[in-house]
């Protein structure tokens, strides 16, 4: 695997406060990297530094072989960027705007029409060509934003919270589009929605208060999230003590009425537990993986970090 | 690369009614002056008996139009320059430019040239309008060319100053008002020390340097003044935008 983007010890100070502190990571060719964090964690600041919109206080960003500060033009030509607030000239039509975007990214005049058409095609904008951007719906405006980021088929596409403010159907479509883009480009995607990362990304990093607190594949994150516990509903449950004394169970907690959290000793074995419930007639009515919320993961991870 | 920015600027000026309206209003203004100037010429000249009072029609009509152009431009240009950077700042579209493989210098110069070309249409129009007098009179083309050249230099100084104020704020109206005040102050600078013509204050007056062109004189000192003025404000704009990237 070749590394297309490399961030080394990236820090950014605003006055005395660190917005981003000592963040390092790599992006490999053809992978979708999720950048996850609560609001104000430093996601956007990091992305602005990666794209040369903000100078880092310390650290290095390398896009392919180019340093973004030393050779900004070469580095920037390898990136497509959609900021948090989409930069659209609303008085122009979709075609006009995309043509300008293509020219800015050095697409030659011979390939101009083809580049605009293929970007429109991929983002489902073909029937919107002559419409003013101003008159498009929120979801379509977002598509125009994504189209301008992929118009020059950059190696790296950086999308800052691409699904914020969209309705559920639009979100689904945009996610599909991002997956599609991920087939041909490396993608960095920031979001504060955990399931989004699980759906779209190959790898994830979690940032909290400016520092990376987790860095790994999606499966590792799922492992963290689901862990070795199950949520079980028993209508005729015995006492907690009795439940806790099952040999393959480490600990049982009561969540609410009749709803329990079973911590397994080793791996989760739902079948074995269900069989036991049937045998003792505990009235099993619900069994599900116990999903930790993002907040809990942050809490866990930040505590681990400390 | 600069050319692409120029193209984009021209496109967005003409995509909104603003550009067309300003163009139409200014042309209407110049056209009216041209007509009334011609009218007055015959009235005034028929009353002028002594030879010293007699001037050619080029200077009579042209002088009026070029003189007023400076004032009309000081109203129009702040309205146009406020779009250049202020409006991009407010619409959060600057990252679109900064993420493209272009330097800030190219962006600023491209924006400056884009607006200069737009206003150049007016300069060409005025020149063509005055040239039509050649149908019935023998007019002084040298005078017209010197004035056109001076007007272009004056406009480029106005645009550079407006661009700088535009880069300071994300409120387009504030940037327009600030550059309007600055332009008027610089044009009027000569009036404050009218009794002492060699006071340094007179030398920074934009209008004073423009006036020699309107006599048909092309003085290298005036050219240098306008070029330095333009360059200074463009450099300040570049620095301002660069500090956005550094300070965030």
Interface residues (C-beta under 8 A of the other chain):
Chain A: X12 X14 X45 X48 X51 X52 X53 X54 X55 X72 X73 X74 X76 X77 X79 X81 X83 X85 X87 X88 X89 X90 X91 X92 X96 X100 X101 X103 X104 X105 X106 X148
Chain B: X1 X4 X5 X7 X8 X11 X12 X15 X16 X91 X92 X93 X94 X95 X96 X97 X98 X99 X100 X101 X102 X103 X245 X246 X248
